[in-house]
Amino acid sequence: MTTTLPNWLLLSTLLLGACWLFYHLLLRRERSWQFNRGLLLLAPLLAAVLPLLPLPTDWLVATRLPDLAAAGRLPSVWLPEVQATATPADAGWPAWPWLLYGAGVLLGLLLQAARLLRLWQLTRRLPRQTAAGYVLRPTGGRLPTSSFGRQVFWDETAPLSPTEAAQMLRHELAHVQQGHSADRLWLGCWQAVLWFNPFVHLCARALSCTHEYLADAAAAPATAPAPYAALLARQALSRFTAPALAHSFSTSQTLTRIAMLHHQTPVRRWKQWLVLPLTGLLLSVAACEKAEQLAATPPPPPPPAPEAPTAPAGRVLEIADEMPEYQGGMEQLMQDLSTLVKYPEAAKKDKLEGKVFVGFVVAADGSMQDVKIRKGISHPLTYPGQDGKPVTTTISTPADQALDQAALRAVQALPGRWTPGRQDGKPVAVAYTIPITFALN
């Protein structure tokens, strides 16, 4: 079951919003900075990927099997759903929502590249002094003390005591050694991909602040933070502005950093463990749409008595000790069906969508027999009855029937054979039902 662009935009915003609220309400003022850093880096990835993950439709169906079996409505084993998508015949490609989204992504990536180019232009002529694990680049007062990658841009004209200079250098080296520039580039890419999502930009600001907390902790003595706090306050008045991607010692978050230096409350680890139920919540939200669509799908009707001459002889089981196996496995079966299902032009022209349930039997010799439509596509029709009360029935249009036949032909054309199922060590016939969904982009 695929996720459309509007659904993905909405779900990714909801998921990242949940992660952001978790951080903002519970972790923002905690000293678990490395944990916070990891959460802020992973949150956009989870928000973008979870709505796209193919959920195991068979276990979603399996949660309903006992109820259906108890009601006597379980005709056979259900296979995972096959999705057939197409663009309406009168629709141009690509659609304008994709163009708008792609333009936003491209613009975000270009802005990221422009920041890198600007940083290179500002620093390419600075002298280089190679040291252990980093490169010192004296700026001659043209740029403030800052860092990017393995480079430390050092303002040697700043009026600093030897102790203050050592603290500032330790601060920038913490950025270098902990790979904070890579974090910024990573999250910058996700800002481009999720440009429509306000929470990704809040995550970027929070990550920048977290980087400064980590660097301050490496530079300031925990027993006497006051001198370092005074240095932060003095440097906040600097007239210099560092390049966009560089980590600057003097930032607009000075007051928050000073407050965190004096915040010595032990880390409350129980708050970090709350990430486990948060993960479960995110998975539930991501699965909600697919589960609701599945729950709203009525189960196929009981199969009629075998009438076709190709019906297998003997008893047909719903569950066997050893279930039949398609040549190449379930993944190959889904791949073959996805290739064989063709969206009828008549249905595309009428912008018709729907789900067809095709049943078949894997006979004791491994052949597919009794391939038929268990439940086709139809539409409700309401008309006034003889007593004036509305009467509702269902009709199947030619376009509906075209979708039914397309699904039927795809199952009949499967190229692979099956290893038959076994019951008590003997080959047996097993019935299957597979849902095939037709959806327009």
Disulfide bonds with the S-S distance in Angstrom:
none
